[in-house]
Amino acid sequence: MCYWAILVYSMPLLLLPVLQLPGWLNLAIIAALLIGFIRTWRLMAQRRHPNAVRTLRWGEKQQCLLGLHSGQEQPLDLCEQVFVTPWMVILHFNSQQHRKRSLLLLPDMVDRDLFRKLRVRLKLEVNKP
């Protein structure tokens, strides 16, 4: 996850010399990228942000419970829209407050057997043909 965040936030920096924007606009873009990178780094890589996901419990049907770094538990509904590959899973959630949330899972983030079982359950229960 660390390398992806660095790659995504550094790519726009490579375009700045080509775009030849005014200096103040370059500084604004750099500041926005830096703020976004720090937030993403804390939320996804370090998992120190209060809203960073620490645990995921999938109950009956589409009911899920996310355990956050702040100690709170957030009940969410798993959307029908999931992305499942052997090397990545992206889950989309809706809350009762109509907020959307996504969770990216890579194989090195969870136990290998658990990751396989999650992919199988997602294919059987959510991505029905």
N, C-alpha and C positions, 0 to 999 in steps of 0.2 A: 504494500500500500504506500509506503514511503516514496518509492521511486516513481509511482504514478502521479502522486501529488506534485513532486518536484518537476516532473516532465510537463504536466498540464499547466502549471503556473509559470514555468520558464519559457514556454513556446511563444506566448505573446511578446515577451521581452525581445525576442529575436526579430520581431517585425517592426519594432519602434524605429530603428535607423532607416528602414526602407520607406516607412510612411512619411517621414520628414514633417512631423507635427510640431507645433510651437512648444517651447520648453515647458511652459506651465501645464500644458495638456499631457506631456510626457510624464511630468511629476505626478499628476493626478492619476494617470493610468498605473504608474509604478506603485503609488500608495494604495490604490484599490486592490491590485494584485497581491501586495504584501499583506494587507489586512485579510484578504480571502485565504491566502496561503496559511497564515498563522491560525486562523479559525479552523480550517480543514485539518491542519497538522494536530491541533489540540483535540479535535473531535474524532478524527479517524485514526491517526497514527499513535499518538500518546494516550488517547482515551482519558484525558484529564478534564475535559469540558464537562460541566454538570449534565448536559444532555447526551453524553456519549453512552452508547449501548454497551452494557457489561454482560447481560444475559438475555436469552430469548427462550420463552416457554410457549410451545404451540399446543393449545388444548383442543377442545372439541371443534369440529368444523373449521371455521376461519378465525377463531378467537385466539389471539396471541397476547402475551404479557412481556413487555420489555423491561428489564431491570436496568436503571440508569446509574451512572457514576455518582449522582447526587444521593442515591439511596432510594429514590422514588421508584415506583412501579407504574408503568403506563399501559393501560389496556388498549389494544388496537385490534382492528379487523384486517386480516390479510386480504389484499385485493386479488382479483382473478388474474391480474397482470403481473406475472413473474417471469424472470429470465433465468433459465437453467442450462448450464453447460457443464462438462466434466471439470472445468477449471475455474468456474465462477457462478455464483448465484446472486441475483438481485431481487430483493423482496420489496414490494410496495405495500404500504399500510394506510388505512384511514382511521382517524380517531373519532370519538363522539363529538368533538369540537370542529369537525370537518377539516382538520389539518392533515395534510399528506406527509408521509415520511417514507424514506427509502433506506434500505440496509444492504450494503455490499458485503458478501462473504466470499473469501478466497480460501483455497484448501489449507493454507498454512495458518489460518486463524482459528480453526477448530480441529478436533480429533478427526483423523482420516475416516474412520468407520462411521462416526456421527455425520460427517459431511455427505458420505454416500447415502446413508439412510434418509437424510433430509432431501437430497435430490430425488430419490425414489418416491418418497411421500409427496413431494411437490408435483411430480409427474402424474401420480395416481389420483390425487385429490384435487389439485388446482388446475393443472394443464390437461384436462380430460379431452381426448380426441373427439 
